[in-house]
């Protein structure tokens, strides 16, 4: 048996990454690893410039997700000012762009998921810097306001952390989903017929869990300050318990 820290991620609107190219900002149907760990870092009060702390968080902990309800896709259209495109001209910051003369207007699209409900489970690896009890305290009383993706995506329930002993992350998430006193239970009647459980493929193999398929996602943190992420092999489990 191992110890897992479970908590709920629920928001009326959620933006969950995806490659951003041009004027379109898409979203996955479930949270990414780097986004969840970034939320945990905010609750702990870690500064974005503290690269060593974020590296320790990335390398020292496993993460599994049980997506109960992704919600329908919602598109938000808005305008933005940009300088006209010219050869060999680059801008270092958004402020430099806005200071350029003769600004033009473009239409931008940002996608969201509406009514997302997901459960997360964290566990410590051998190189873990913080105890799960420290994470639990941070999630109960966040240092910075947590949100799911963008600042316009506040949570609609407390994170409600709970430590659970189980043989593997999927079992811990199943036990959390069965807790009738958990705050997310008011939304779970809307859930999909088959909740989706995901984690690192290496972790799924180590715990001996059946894998339905493997997906590549660019959400493994390289640098929080420079906003750089690497590819990660994620396993979608055969059937949630």
N, C-alpha and C positions, 0 to 999 in steps of 0.2 A: 504494500500500500504506500502511496505517495501523497503528499499534501499539495493541494491546488487552491489558488485564490480565484474564486468566481465572482463575476459582477455583470451587471446588465448595461447594455448600450441601446438606448431607445431615444429617438428624436423625431419630431414632426417632419423635419426636413434633414436629409443627410447627404453630404457630398463626399464620395469615397474614392477620390483619386482617378486614375487612368492617365494614359499619356496625353498631354495637352499640346496640341499642335494648332497654330494659327488662332482663329477666332472661336473655335469650339473647345469647350471644357466638359468632357464627359465624366461619367461616374461608373464604378463597378457596382455590382448588385450586393456586395458585402464589404465590410471594412477591410482595409489593408493592414498588414503587420505594423508598418512604420507609423500609420495613423493611430493605432491603438496604443503603441508604446509611447508615441508623442503625447497622447492624452494622459497616460500614466505619469510621464515626466512633468507635465504641467501640474498635476495634482501634488507631486512631490516638491514642486518649486524649483526644478532644474532650469537653468538659463539655457537658451538656445546656443549660446557661444561656448558652453561647457562641453566640449567635444569628448573629453575622457568619460564624463558621466553618461552621455548618450551612447558611447561605444560600449560601456559596461552594461547598460540596459539592453542593448541589442544582442550582445554576446552571452550574457549571463542568464537569460530566461527563455523558456519556451512559451508559445502562445497557441491556443486552439480557440476556434470560434464555432458557435452553433447559431446559424442564422435562422431564426424562427419565421421572420416575415421581412422580405426586402421592400415591399411596397411598390406602387406604380411609379413609373418614370415621370418626372415633372421638368419641363424645360423653361428656363427663365431667359428672356431676351432683353438686352439693354444696350445702350450706345456707349461708346468710349471714344475719347479724343486721341488721335495718334498723328505724328508728323508724316508728311508724304514720303514715300519710299524713294531713296536716291542711292546710287551706287557709291560704295566705299564710305558710307556714313553709318556710324554705330553710336548707340547711346548706352551709357553705363547704368543709368538709373531711370526710374519712371519720372522723377523730377526733371531730369535732362530732357526727356521726351516732351514734357509739357511746356518747357521753356523754349522749344523750337518755334520759329515763326510759321504761319500758314498751316495751322493744325487742320486735320481732316477728321471726319466722323465715320466710324465703322459700327456695324451691328455685331454684337457678340452674343453667344449662346452658352449658358451654363446649365448643366443637367443636375438634377437632384433625385433622390429616392424619398418618397413620402411615407411616413409612418414606419420607419425601420425599427425592428426589434431583434436584437442579437444578444447572445450570452457569450462571455469570454472567460477563459481559464488560463491563468499564469502559473508556471512552476519554475523553481530555481534549478539552474544547472550547477555543476561543481564550482564554476568561477563566479558565482553570484556575489554581488557587492552588498545588496540589501536583503534583509529578511522579508518574507511575505507579510509579516505583521506590520512592517514599516509601510509597505504598499497599502495594506488595509487601512491604516491610520490616515494616509494621504488621500485615499479615495473617499473616506468618510468626511474629511475636512480639507477639500482641495485648496492649495496655495493660490493657483491661478484658475480662472473659470474654464472648465472643460467644455468642449463643443465637438461635434461630430463632423469634421471636415473643414468647413469654413466658419468664421465667427458668426455668420447668420444662421447657424445650425445648433442652437442650444439644446441641451438634453431635456426630455420631458419627464424623466424619472430620476431619482437619486441613483447613483452607481450601485448602492446597496451591496458592498463587498461581503463575501462569506467564504471562510476557509473550509474546504471539504477534503476528506481522505477518501481516495478511490484508487483502483488499480491502474487507471489510465485517464487521460484528459476527456475522452468521449464519455466515459462512465461518470466523471465528475460533472460534466455539463448536463447529462441526462438526469442526474440526481438534483441538480439545481433547477432544471426545468420542471421537476415534479414537486418542488416546494410550493405548496399552495399559499403560503403567507408572503411569498416574494412579491414586490410591487409590480413586477412585469406581468403577473398573472392576469391583471385586468385587461391586457391586450392580447394575450396568447390565444384566446378563442378565434382570432383573425388569422392565425398562423397558417402557413402552407401545410398540406398533408404530410409532407416529408421534409422536416428541417434539415438543413445542410450543415454538416460538420467538416471543418477544414483545419489543417495544421501543416507544418513543414513535412515534406515527404519523408525526410530522415527520421523525424520523431514518430510518425505513424509506423514506419518500419521497426523502429526500436521498441515500441509498445506492442508490436504484433497485431496491428489493426488492419482490417481488410480495406484496400484502396480501390475505389471505383475508377478513378482517373487522376492524372497528374496535370497540373497547369503551371505555366511560367508567369510570374508576376514581378514587376519591377517595384518592389516595396521593401527591400532589405536595406537598412540604413547604411550609408557610407559616410555622409557628413550632414548633420542637421543644419549647421551654419551655412554651408554652401548649397544645401538642398539637393544632395546627390544620393541616388539610390541604385542598388544593383539588382540583378535578376535573382529570383528565389523560386525553387521548385516546391509547389504547394500540392498537397494531396487532398482530394475530395473523398471522404470515406464512403464505403459501399452502402451502408444504411445506418442512420443514427439509432441509438438505442432508446 
